[in-house]
Amino acid sequence: RTALTADDALPETREIASSDATTVEALAMRTGISGDQAQELIDRLRNDRAAIEEAARIKAAGG
């Protein structure tokens, strides 16, 4: 398998629309967190896609 990076995993725009349900649900499904948790991370970390992905994976692992 090829390792995915944050650039592969989220939309290619620099901005992440916190109101974009597709983005929120995609993050939740991909990382195993709830939609509410995904929304909270996007709201808190704004446009830092790498940080959002990392935080989601940590949260999914129980962190």
C-alpha positions as CSV (number, residue, x, y, z in Angstrom):
1,R,0.0,0.0,0.0
2,T,1.1,3.5,-0.7
3,A,1.1,5.8,2.4
4,L,-1.3,8.7,2.3
5,T,-0.3,12.1,3.3
6,A,-2.5,14.9,4.6
7,D,-2.4,16.4,1.1
8,D,-3.9,13.2,-0.4
9,A,-6.5,12.8,2.3
10,L,-8.1,16.2,2.4
11,P,-9.3,18.6,-0.4
12,E,-6.5,20.2,-2.4
13,T,-7.4,23.7,-1.3
14,R,-5.5,25.4,1.4
15,E,-8.7,26.3,3.1
16,I,-10.8,23.7,4.8
17,A,-14.5,24.7,4.9
18,S,-15.7,23.9,8.4
19,S,-19.2,23.8,7.1
20,D,-18.5,21.3,4.4
21,A,-20.2,18.2,5.6
22,T,-18.4,16.1,3.0
23,T,-15.0,17.1,4.3
24,V,-16.1,16.5,7.9
25,E,-17.6,13.1,7.2
26,A,-14.6,12.0,5.0
27,L,-12.2,12.8,7.8
28,A,-14.4,11.0,10.3
29,M,-14.7,7.9,8.1
30,R,-11.1,7.8,7.1
31,T,-9.7,8.1,10.6
32,G,-12.4,6.3,12.7
33,I,-13.6,9.3,14.7
34,S,-17.1,10.7,15.0
35,G,-18.4,13.4,12.8
36,D,-18.6,15.7,15.8
37,Q,-15.0,15.0,16.7
38,A,-14.0,15.7,13.1
39,Q,-15.9,19.0,13.1
40,E,-14.3,20.0,16.4
41,L,-10.8,19.4,15.1
42,I,-11.5,21.3,11.9
43,D,-12.9,24.2,13.9
44,R,-10.0,24.2,16.3
45,L,-7.1,23.7,13.9
46,R,-8.6,25.7,11.0
47,N,-6.5,25.3,7.8
48,D,-3.7,23.2,9.1
49,R,-4.5,20.0,7.2
50,A,-1.5,18.0,8.5
51,A,-2.4,18.9,12.1
52,I,-6.0,17.9,11.6
53,E,-5.1,14.5,10.1
54,E,-2.6,13.9,12.9
55,A,-5.0,14.9,15.7
56,A,-7.7,12.8,14.2
57,R,-5.5,9.7,14.1
58,I,-4.4,10.3,17.7
59,K,-8.0,10.7,18.8
60,A,-9.0,7.5,17.0
61,A,-6.2,5.7,18.8
62,G,-7.7,6.7,22.1
63,G,-5.5,9.8,22.7
